[in-house]
Amino acid sequence: MAALTRTLLAHQGAEAAAPDLYALHGLVLEVAERRELPREKAAALLNLADLDGQAGRTAQALTRYRGALEAARSVKDPVATGRALESLGGTYTELGDWQRAADWYGRALELRLARDEGTDAARLYGRIGGAHTYAGRWGDALKEWRAAARTYRRLGDVAGQARATGEVARVQEYAGRPEEALRTCREAVETARKAGDGRLEAALQLRIADTLERLGDPAAARLHRAVGERLLEDHPE
């Protein structure tokens, strides 16, 4: 089934292959339920839910992700459990239900932390921070983005640390604390420079320019904007 799925995707592309893939995963689900194979049932439900989500069938996707979660937990499958939890968070994010998104991402984070999966934990701290940011819960957002930055630093992922620190600055700006945002963004610039991520450094320089303009320092803003634009020219996509 895995080989057939890869073949369909390779030859038809994801959109054209979707109806055939839906039928295939549906057959797998039927067999898994008939033979009482919870691990295979979880996998089939996850795949079907992904296709439902891509097609805009959000309610059906949520039902199937929950079914996959139940099946995965019944056999203590941490991979499928983590994927189901995170997919539920992602689906609620698409719906703009930030509280439920943060809750499901939080459950996925607990699993990653219990398994000492630092990279995934850092990413999930960011997902939770993003949900809180969209909801306007600045204190919660700052807590999660700072946790993401700390985790990336502990992992030695300097670019990840710079991105998360930049998000801390963004939330501080949204919260009406531009001076703090400016200091944090400058810290993020230094970290991005250490990481050698020119495009990230450029984005941060432009953000500093915007903050300086709001603080009434147009001369300094022009300087940082010029630096950011030059970095973008030096680091095209």
N, C-alpha and C positions, 0 to 999 in steps of 0.2 A: 504493500500500500504506500509506503514511504517513497519507494522508487517510482511508482506510478504518479504520485503527487508531484514529485520533482519533474517528471517528464512532461506532465500537463502544463506546469508553470513555465518550463523552458520553451515549449513549442507554441503555447497559446498566449502566454502572459497571464497575469493575475486576474484581470477583469474578465477576459474571454473564458478562462478556465473555471471561473467561480461556479457556474451551474453544475459542471461535471464533478468538481471537487465536493460540492454540497451533497450530491447524490452518493459519492463514494464514502464520505464521512458518515452519512446517514446509514449506509449499509454496515459500516463498522460498528456504529452505535447499536443497531439491531442485534448483531452477533454478540457484542459484548454484554448486552442486557440478557439475551437468551442464555448465554453460557455463564452468566454471573461473573464477569471479569471486570471488577471495578477500576483497575488501572487503565485498561483499554477504554472503558466507558468514559473515564475522566478525559482522556486524550481526545476522544471523538467529540465530546461535548465542547471542549475548548476550541477545537477546530471549527465546529459548526457555529459556535458563538462568535468567533472572529469573523466568519463570513456573514453572519447576521448583522454584526456591527458595521461592517463595510457596506452592506446594502441598506443601512438605515433602519433595520428592524431592531431597535434598541431594546424594547421590552423583552423580545424573545432572546436577545443576547444576554440580558441580565439573568433571565431564568436559567439559561444553559450554563452560564458561568457559576451560578449558585449550585446547580446540579453537579458540575465538575468538581467544585470545591468539596461537596459532600462525599462524592466518590473517592476523591484523592485522600481526604482525611480518613476514610474508612480503612485504607491500606497504608496509612502513614507515608504517603508519597510527597516528600517536601518540595520536589521540583514542580509537580502539577499543582500542589497547594499554593505555592508562592505565585505561580503564574495566574491562577484563578483569582487570588486576592488582588493582585496588581491590576488584572484586567477589569475587575469590578471597580477599582478606583479610577481607572482610565475611562470607563464608560460613564461613570457619574461626573467625571471632569468634562466630558463632551456634552453632557446634559446641563452643565453649569450648576450642579448640585455640589457645591464646594465642601459642605460639611460631611456629606456621605463619602465624597471622594477622599477627604483627609482621613476619615475613619478607616476606610478599606486600605488605603496606603499605609496607615499606621499598623494595621494587623499584618500586612506584608512585611513591614519593617521589623516587627517583633520576631518574625520567623527568621529573617536574614541575620538579625543580631544574635539570635540563639544559635545559629549555625556559623557564626563568625565570618559572614560573607560581607566583608567591608565595602567592596566596590558597589555592590547592590544596595547596601545600607546607605551609603553616601547619596546614591541616586534617588533613593526613596525619601531621604530627608529633604532633598530638593523638591520632589513631587509634592510632599506635604506642605513645604514652604510656599510653593507656587499656589496651591489651593487656598491656603490662608491669605496669601497676597491678593488673589482675585476677590476673596470675600471681604477684604478690608480689615482683617484681624492682624494688625501690624505687630503686636507683641508676639503672638504665636508664630507669625511668619519669620520674624527675626530670630526667634529661638531655633527654628528648624534650619534656616539657612546657615546660621552660625554652627550648628551641629554638622551640617554638610561640609562646611569649610574645614572644621576640625578633623573630620573623618578623612577627607582628601589629603590633608596635611600629614596625618598619621600614616596614610598609605603611600606617601611620596608622590602623589599625583598633583604636581604643581599647577598644571593648567586647570584641573578641576577645582583646586583651592581658589585660584584666581576668579573663576566664573562664579563660584558660590559667594566669595567675598564681594564681587560686583553686585550680586543680587541682594546682599545685605544692604549695600549702599542704596540700591533702588528702593527698597522698602523704607529705609530711613528718609529718603526724599519724599515718598508718598505720605509718610507719617508727619511731614512738616518739620523735619529736622535737617535742613540743608547743610548746616556746618558739619554735623556728624557725617552726613552722606559724603561730603567732600573729602573728609579725612579718610573715610573707609575706601572711597573710590581710588584715592591716591595709593593706598596700601594695595588695592587690587591691581593697579597699574604696575607697581613694582613686582608683584608676584607673577603677572602675565609676562613681564620682561624676562624674568628668570626662566620662565617656561619656554621662552622663544616663540610665543604665540602672538604674532604681529597683528592679526586681524582682531583678536580679543583686546589687545592693548589699544588699537585704534578706536574700537567701540567705547572703551572706557574713557579714553581721552575726549571723545566727543560728548560723552555724558558729563564729564567734568566741565567742559565748556558750557553746556546748558545750565548746569548748577551755578557756575560763576555768573552767568548772565542774570539768573534769578536773584543772585546775591548782590547785584549791582556793580560788577567788576567786568565791564565789557572788554577792556584791554587784555586782561588775563584770559578771558574767554576766547578771544581771537587767537591768542598764542596756542592754547590747547587745541582749538579746532584745526589750526594749521598743521600741528603735529599729527593729529588724528587723520586728516586727509592725506598727508604725506605717507603715513603708514599704510593706508588703504591702497595707495598707488604702488607702494613697494611690495605689498602682499595681496595681489589679486587672487580671486577665488580660483 
